[in-house]
Amino acid sequence: MKPKAIFNWSSGKDSALALYKILREDQFEIISLLTSINKEFQRISMHGVPVSLLEKQAESLGFPLIKMELPKEPTMEEYRNIMSKTMTGIKAKGVTYSIFGDIFLEDLKKYREEQLEAVGMKAVFPLWKKNTTELIQEFLDLEFKTIVTCVNETYLDKSFAGRIIDQDFIKDLPGNVDPCGENGEFHTFTFDGPIFKSPVLFHIGETVKKTYPKPKSDTESEEGEYVFWFSDLVLNN
């Protein structure tokens, strides 16, 4: 009998490729996808994708969906409490593993492992330490389709929001941007590929600018802000 696992689903390309690899290896029984949702806006945290598209995505992938609702700007304590409660409930269903699409952020990996250990679960990282240039090429070779939903203006300008990731997109990336956006340079929504029963159909709405305060450092006299551009995706009726 295969051990039961939950898959932490962001809706983007890294999640899609990680899920593809997990399903191909067939070592776990995936009982559900788990996605963090902004409770106020009913959108995927950071990616800005509406829940309606997420639900269609899960339906096409053929998995139940657990939506973990978070406050608009949760504190770390609030996040930990909500996550602990959610994972304790999942563990009660006999789930012992939690799968992530992270690639090389050591602090994030350690945090996930510590939080899961506290509830008696283990983390799995199928893409860990893989070359991101090779990963994005593998993603495209497998004929996955993904669109950029959010860009951090520190790294990319507004024009990158709403673009489909293809060879031209990769060529246009500045040299300081990871091709998988692993440092938070951009986020995506994957709408088709070998693990989908059918494409998720949508159209592109307006591009929206949002700002978030930067943590004040000891060397700064004034607090700055992060600027993000979100491409709004609208589910086709």
Residue pairs with C-beta under 8 A, 6 or more apart in sequence:
2 26
2 27
2 28
2 29
3 27
3 28
3 29
3 96
3 97
4 28
4 29
4 31
4 93
4 94
4 95
4 96
4 97
5 22
5 28
5 29
5 30
5 31
5 95
5 96
5 97
5 98
5 99
5 124
6 30
6 31
6 32
6 33
6 34
6 66
6 90
6 95
6 97
6 98
6 99
7 15
7 18
7 19
7 22
7 30
7 32
7 33
7 34
7 63
7 98
7 99
8 15
8 33
8 34
8 35
8 98
8 99
8 100
8 101
9 15
9 19
9 33
9 34
9 35
9 58
9 65
10 35
10 44
10 46
10 47
10 101
10 187
11 35
11 44
11 47
11 49
11 53
11 54
11 57
11 188
11 189
11 190
12 47
12 101
12 146
12 149
12 187
12 188
12 189
12 190
13 136
13 139
13 144
13 146
13 165
13 180
13 188
13 190
14 101
14 102
14 103
14 127
14 135
14 180
14 182
15 101
15 190
16 101
16 139
16 144
16 146
16 190
16 193
16 195
17 101
17 127
17 135
17 138
17 139
17 142
17 144
18 99
18 100
18 101
18 125
18 126
18 127
19 30
19 61
19 99
19 101
19 195
20 142
20 144
20 193
20 194
20 195
21 126
21 127
22 28
22 30
22 99
22 124
22 126
23 30
23 195
25 126
28 97
28 99
28 124
30 63
30 99
31 64
31 93
31 95
32 63
32 64
32 65
32 66
32 90
33 58
33 61
33 63
33 64
33 65
33 66
34 66
34 68
34 86
34 90
34 98
35 44
35 54
35 65
35 66
35 67
35 68
36 44
36 45
36 68
36 70
37 43
37 44
37 45
37 51
37 54
37 67
37 68
37 69
37 70
38 44
38 45
38 69
38 70
38 72
39 69
39 70
39 71
39 72
40 71
40 72
41 72
42 50
42 51
43 49
43 50
43 51
44 51
44 54
45 70
46 150
46 184
46 187
47 149
47 150
47 187
47 188
47 189
48 149
48 150
48 187
48 230
48 232
49 149
49 189
49 233
50 233
50 234
50 235
51 67
52 235
53 189
53 200
53 202
53 233
53 235
54 65
54 67
55 65
56 200
56 235
57 189
57 190
57 191
57 200
58 64
58 65
60 196
60 197
60 198
60 199
60 200
61 195
61 196
61 197
62 197
66 86
66 90
68 82
68 83
68 86
69 82
70 78
70 79
70 82
71 78
74 82
80 115
83 115
84 115
84 118
84 119
87 98
87 115
87 116
87 119
87 121
88 119
90 98
91 119
91 120
91 121
95 121
96 120
96 121
96 122
97 121
97 122
97 123
97 124
98 112
98 116
98 121
98 122
98 123
98 124
99 123
99 124
99 125
99 126
100 109
100 112
100 123
100 124
100 125
101 125
101 126
101 127
102 108
102 109
102 112
102 125
102 127
102 128
103 127
103 128
103 129
103 130
103 132
103 135
103 180
103 182
104 128
104 129
104 132
104 182
105 182
105 183
109 123
109 125
109 128
112 123
113 122
113 123
116 122
116 123
127 135
132 178
132 179
132 180
132 182
133 179
135 179
135 180
136 165
136 170
136 179
136 180
139 146
139 165
140 165
140 166
140 167
142 193
142 194
143 192
143 193
143 194
144 190
144 192
144 193
144 194
145 164
145 190
145 191
145 192
145 193
145 199
146 164
146 165
146 188
146 189
146 190
146 191
147 162
147 163
147 164
147 165
147 188
147 189
147 191
147 204
147 231
147 233
148 160
148 161
148 162
148 163
148 164
148 165
148 169
148 186
148 187
148 188
148 231
149 161
149 162
149 187
149 188
149 189
149 230
149 231
149 233
150 161
150 186
150 187
150 228
150 229
150 230
150 231
151 157
151 158
151 160
151 161
151 185
151 186
151 228
151 229
152 184
152 185
152 186
152 226
152 227
152 228
153 226
153 227
153 228
153 229
154 185
154 226
154 227
155 174
155 176
155 177
155 183
155 185
155 186
156 173
156 174
156 177
156 185
156 186
157 229
158 207
158 209
158 229
160 169
160 172
160 186
160 229
161 207
161 229
161 230
161 231
162 204
162 207
162 231
163 169
165 188
170 179
173 179
177 183
177 185
177 186
178 185
181 187
181 188
189 233
191 199
191 200
191 201
191 202
192 199
192 200
200 235
201 235
201 236
202 233
202 234
202 235
202 236
203 233
203 234
203 236
204 231
204 232
204 233
204 234
205 231
205 232
205 233
205 234
206 232
207 229
207 230
207 231
207 232
208 229
208 230
208 232
209 227
209 228
209 229
209 230
210 227
210 228
210 229
210 230
211 225
211 226
211 227
211 228
212 225
212 226
212 228
213 223
213 224
213 225
213 226
214 223
214 224
214 225
214 226
215 223
216 222
216 223
